[in-house]
């Protein structure tokens, strides 16, 4: 275990269910900048997740007890865009080649129905899942935009056709194509992928499907900004990761489709979460419908993601409060990045803080570091030191 994280993994006070996190161990404070080389270290670690699979997809991540995990089609899909973005900024041509390899691998493992399989890579492939499919569409569209390769656009269209075909009249995906058989508000991020696909192809079917789902998401948002059905499995509470998926999907869809209702919905939730972060100095992992924190740990993925959401909302609205909140959250997430000589985790962030927290315990998921890299890059743009 890296020494820097071992020092932080100390006993927490015992809290009863329903207690807030005020007494819990605090992560590093935001507002103190970002450690030198944090973004490059994150990119280098994402490259390592590609290398350890024999350059056949990006590993789900590193587990402290089990080692490297299999390639994960869902998150490989959106790692592609992170690598391409950094390639444009840094001039690292090797990242473009990696992104192309990842995209070609995704085409290879795409299910015959056009969807993307559930879970990590295995034989035979798992059933197609709506969320996973939307996430890989992002990668294919990013590659088509960067390289102009029709292979990737064709794959994205096949995936979009499948998503449009399996969307119900109510605006949710059929149960057999959802994680745990339930609808998810965080599929707003899938709607964002469909909105992008509509923009590229001019196909109104994709735009209409995106609108249908987004309107369903609005219907399950409560007046205080909390979302019903914003959970990964039945019987759990929304966590900061799923909430960030939802608000980012609404925000970006609103910007693409020119519909302020979606931006306003994202703002409603962002103001609550940023207020909690400002008040507590941390972003607890889960919340009940009154926004009472129900976890003493931090979901580091959600912390990095929400920081990026708040910075994007600042770009769209000019809300100075969200700018400060976003900078603080991203810097705090960067403070949890593992840096040192242990190659397996150098540049990565853990699923939870402390390491044994409930979200991806003892793991460094590839998507956590992907979102840290994205939010660090966005921070550079916002403060004027990056394109």
N, C-alpha and C positions, 0 to 999 in steps of 0.2 A: 504493500500500500504506500502511495507517495507520502513522504513525511509531512508535506504541507497540509494534506487533507487529514492525515492521521491525527495531527495536533488539534484539528477542529472537531474530530469525532469523539467527543466526550459525552458523559452521561447527561441526559436532559432531565429536568424536574418532572415528576409524575403529574400528569394533567388528567382530569376526568373528562369524559366525552362532553363536549359543549363548552369547555373552557376555551378562552382565547389564547393566543400565543404570546401574550405580553411577558410571561415568565420564561419563555424559551430562549435558547442560545441564539444570539443574533449573527446573521451573516455580515460580511464586511459592509460598511456604510457606502452609499453612493456619494457622488459629488466630489470625489477625490481623483478623478481622471481614470485612465485605463492604463494598465501595465504596458510597458514598451513591447511591441511585437505581438500583442494579443491576437490581432486579426490574422497575421501570417501564421502564427502557431495553430490557430483553429483550422485554417485552410490546409496546412501540412498534415494535421491529424486526419482530416477528411480524405486526403489522398491516401493515407495509410489504410483507412477502412476499405479502400479500393484494392490496394496492393495485397492485403491479407486474404482476399478471396480469389487470388490469381487473376485479378482485374476482371472479374465477372460479377459486377454489382458492388454495391457498398454494404459492408457488414452492418448488421443491426447495431453493433457496438461491442464494447469490451466489458465483460463481467469479471469482477475481482475474484470470484471463485471458479468460474467455468471458462474463462479466457474469451477468445474472439468468437462471436456468434455468426450464424449464416448471413448471406446476402439477403437484404430486405427490399423487395421491389417497391413498396409504397414510398419509403423515405429516400431510396436511391433516386426516385423520380424528381424530388425537389432539391436534392443535393446538386443536381446538374446545373440549375440556375445559379446557385451560389458559386460554383466553380467558374462558370462563364462570366459572371459579374466581376469576380476577382481578376480573371484573365484580362478583361477589358481595362481594368484600373491599373494592373501591375505590368501588363505586357508579357505575362508568363504563358507562352504558346502551348506548353505541355498541358496546361489545364484545359485548353480547348480539346486536345486529343483525348484526355481522360473523359471529358463530358461526352464526346462523341461515342467512345466505347461504352459508357454507361447507358446512353440512349439506344445504341444498337442491341445491347444485352436486354434492355427492357422490351424492345420489339420481339426479340427471340423468345422471351418468356410470356408475352401477351397471350391471354387465353383466346381460344378460337372464337368466342362470342364477342370479342373486342375489349372485354374488361380486364382488370388486373387482379391477380390472386390475393387471397387472404393470407396474412402472416408472412413468415420468412420462407425462403426458397426451399422447396421440397418436391419430391416426385411421388405420385402424380401431383400436379399443381392444385392448389386450393380453389374454391369457388370464387367467382368474381364479386368484388365488394365495391360499392359506390365510392366510398371515400378514397380507397387506395387508387382507384381508377382516375379520379380527379387529380390526385397528387402527381401521377405520372404524366398526365396531359400537360402539366406545367413544364416538365422537363422536355418533352417532345416539342412543345411550342417554342421554348427558349432556344433549342437547337435549330429549329427551322428558321427562326428569326436571325440567329447568328451565322448559320451556314447555308441557308436556302435549300436544304436537302429535302426533297419530296418524301423520302422514306419516313421521316419523322412526322410530317404533316399528315400523311396517309394514316399512320398509326393513331395519331391524335383524333382524326375524324372517325376511325373505327371505334375508338373508345367513346367519343362523344355520341355516336349513333347508339351505342349500347346504353349509355346513361339516359339519353332521351327516351329510349324504348322502354326502359324499366322504371321510369318515374311515374308515380301514381297520379290520378287526377287531383288528389289532395295536395300534392307537392312534396311528397316524401318518396324515398325509394322502397321498392318491395322488400319485405322483411327478410327474405332469404339472401338479399344482397346488402344487408346491413350487419354491422358488428352486433352480435348478441340478439339479432332479430328485432331491434327497436329503432325508431327514427332518431335522428341526431341533429340538434341545432347547429353543431359544428360543421355539418355538410354545407353551410354557407360558403366554406372555402371551395367546395366542389362547384357551387354556382359561379364563383369567381372564375374558375377554370373554364366553365362553359361560356361565360361572358367573353373571355379572351378568345375562345375558339370561334364564337360568333363574329367577333371583330375581324379575325384573320380570314375566315371563309365567306362571310356575308350570309351565312345560313341562318335564317330567322328561327328555325327549330331550336337551335342551341340557345338563342337569346330568350325565347319563350320558356324553355325549360328552366333556365336560370331564374327568371322572374317568378315562375310558379313556386320554386323552392324558397326563394328569398321571402316571398309574401307569407309562406308558411312559417318561416323563422320569425318574422315580425309578429305573427299571431301567437307565438308562444313566449314572447318577451313580456315580462311583467312591468307595470308602471315604474318600479324602482330599478329597472335595468337587468334583473335576474332572468335567466332563461329556464323554462321547462325543457326537458329532454336534452340538456346540454351535458350528458354523462356518457361515459364509455361503456358502462354495463348497468343493468337494472339494480336498483337498491343502493346506489352510490350518490354522492353529491358532486355538483360541478367543481372541476378544479381549474386552476389558472391557465393550464395548457389548453383545455377545451374551450374555455372562455376566450382565449386569444385567437384560436382558430376561428371562432364564431365572429368576433368583432372585426378581425382583419378581412374575413370574407365579405362581411357587410360593407365595410369601408371601401374596399377596392371595387366591389361590384357597383356600389353607388357612384364611384368616380367614373367607371367605364360606361355605365348605363345612363348616367345623368339623372339619377333619382336620389334626391336628398333624403328621402325617408330612410334609406339604408345607412347613410352617413350619420343621421341623427340618432338612429338606434345604436350604432357603434359608440357614439359620443356618450350616450346615457350610461352605458356600462363602463366605459373608460373612465368617466369622471368618478364613479363609485370606487373602482379598483385603485385608481391613482390616489384617491383620498385615503384609502386604507393603507397603501404603501407609505404615504407621507406621514400618516398618524403613527403607525407602528414601527416604521423603519425597516419593514420587511413585507413580503407579499405571501401570506399563508397559502398553503396549497389548495384547500377546499373551503366551500361556503354553503350555508343554508339559505333559504329563500329570503331571509331578512338581512343577508350579507354578514352574518356572524361567522367569523373564522372557525372552522371545525378541524383544523390540523395545526400541529405545532411545528411541522417541518415546512420547508419551502420547496416547491417544484421548480427546479432551476430552469427547466425548459420554459415553463410559463412565465417566469421572471424575465428571461431574455426576450421572449416573444412579446409580452405586454409592453416592455420598454420600446420595442420597435413599433407596435401599434400606436402608442402614444406619440412617438415622433412622427409617424405618418399622419396622424390626425392633426398634429401641429402644422405639418406642411399643407394640409387641406384647409384648415380653419384659422391658422394664426393664433391658436389658443396658447398663450405663454405658460400657463400652468401645466399644460400637458408637455410642453417642451422641457421644463425643468424636471417633471416626473419621469419622462422618458430617458433623459440623460442620466438621472440618478439610478434608475432601474438597470439600464444597460451597463453602467459602470459597476454596479453591485454584482451583476451576473459575471462580468469579466473578472472580478475579484475572487470568484470561485473556480476560475479556470486552473487546472493542474499544470504546473510548469516545473520542469526538472529533467533529470536524466533518464527517467523511466519511459521508454519510447511508447509503450502501449497506451499511456494516458496523457503524454505530454501534449498540451494544447486542447485537450478535451474538457468538458464540464460534466459533472455527475448528474444523474436524474434527479436526485434530491439533495437538499442540505438540511440536516446532516446526511451522510452517505446512506444510512440505514432507514431514511424516510420512506414512506409508503410508495411513492412514485418511483418505479424502476430502481429499487434498492440495490446498492452495491454495483451499480452499472453506470457506464458512460455511453448513453445512447447516441447514435450518429445524428439523430434529429436535434438533440439538445445543442450540440456543437454547431450544427447547420444554422440554427436560429440565432445563436450567439454571433456567428460570423455575419449573418445578414444584418443584425441590429448594430453591430460595430461598424459595418460599412455605411449604414444609414446615418449613424451618429457622425461619421466623417463628412457626409454630404451636408448634414444640417448645420454643423459648426463651421463649414466652409473650407475643410481641408481635404475634401475628396470630391470626385466628380459624381 
